Amino acid sequence: MMSMICNIWDDFSLWVTGWKDLTYILVMCALSIVALVNILGFLKGNKFNKDKKPFKWVSLVLTLVMFAIILVLALARI
């Protein structure tokens, strides 16, 4: 089981390192921009309805998923 997981990680790492530098930079920038826009939208909240809690939990979860994908891609590139 463990060797299969390591094999999948090795294949994924080879796939990511096979990307050209420009492709890698564009993918990382796009994911980073989407994550930052989501976290800013989450922190800013709803400015029209001040009485209710303005938190949008879907936005926070999406941001965390984006940051996790960025981390996995960065670790695979090393």
TIVO-672090 format. One record per residue (C-alpha): residue in one letter; x, y, z. Coordinates in steps of 0.001 Angstrom, whole numbers, plus 500000, padded with zeros to 6 digits. Layout:
<node 'A',<X,Y,Z>>
...
// end
This chain:
<node 'M',<500000,500000,500000>>
<node 'M',<502742,502446,500973>>
<node 'S',<504775,501691,497855>>
<node 'M',<501722,502400,495698>>
<node 'I',<501251,505800,497365>>
<node 'C',<504940,506615,496889>>
<node 'N',<504693,505539,493263>>
<node 'I',<501705,507838,492690>>
<node 'W',<503579,510741,494317>>
<node 'D',<506656,510062,492183>>
<node 'D',<504556,510009,489015>>
<node 'F',<502812,513240,490012>>
<node 'S',<506116,514895,490885>>
<node 'L',<507610,513899,487539>>
<node 'W',<504527,515243,485770>>
<node 'V',<504782,518622,487525>>
<node 'T',<508536,518927,486977>>
<node 'G',<507916,518163,483301>>
<node 'W',<505997,521409,482972>>
<node 'K',<507804,524323,481415>>
<node 'D',<508713,527154,483766>>
<node 'L',<506184,529507,482181>>
<node 'T',<503360,526987,482581>>
<node 'Y',<504257,526396,486227>>
<node 'I',<504420,530122,486966>>
<node 'L',<501093,530805,485226>>
<node 'V',<499327,527984,487092>>
<node 'M',<500732,529076,490453>>
<node 'C',<499866,532742,489809>>
<node 'A',<496322,531898,488726>>
<node 'L',<495701,529715,491781>>
<node 'S',<497250,532336,494063>>
<node 'I',<495117,535143,492640>>
<node 'V',<491923,533109,493017>>
<node 'A',<492866,532171,496598>>
<node 'L',<493708,535761,497550>>
<node 'V',<490517,537148,496017>>
<node 'N',<488501,534542,497933>>
<node 'I',<490200,535267,501259>>
<node 'L',<489723,539013,500764>>
<node 'G',<486056,538448,499968>>
<node 'F',<485730,536322,503085>>
<node 'L',<487421,538882,505324>>
<node 'K',<485615,541864,503807>>
<node 'G',<482186,540344,504300>>
<node 'N',<478848,541725,503267>>
<node 'K',<478883,545507,503548>>
<node 'F',<475156,545914,502894>>
<node 'N',<473799,543810,505761>>
<node 'K',<475686,544717,508930>>
<node 'D',<473250,542996,511326>>
<node 'K',<474010,539434,510286>>
<node 'K',<477303,537596,510334>>
<node 'P',<478783,538256,506908>>
<node 'F',<480933,535118,506742>>
<node 'K',<480713,533039,503613>>
<node 'W',<482057,529662,504676>>
<node 'V',<482155,528268,501132>>
<node 'S',<484610,531001,500209>>
<node 'L',<486835,530109,503153>>
<node 'V',<486818,526398,502296>>
<node 'L',<487589,527154,498646>>
<node 'T',<490480,529359,499742>>
<node 'L',<491914,526631,501940>>
<node 'V',<491615,524114,499094>>
<node 'M',<493392,526507,496729>>
<node 'F',<496231,527065,499202>>
<node 'A',<496513,523283,499685>>
<node 'I',<496767,522767,495910>>
<node 'I',<499432,525478,495724>>
<node 'L',<501376,523776,498516>>
<node 'V',<501165,520340,496866>>
<node 'L',<502314,521729,493523>>
<node 'A',<505211,523566,495164>>
<node 'L',<506285,520443,497048>>
<node 'A',<506038,518366,493884>>
<node 'R',<508239,520821,492014>>
<node 'I',<511090,520635,494565>>
// end
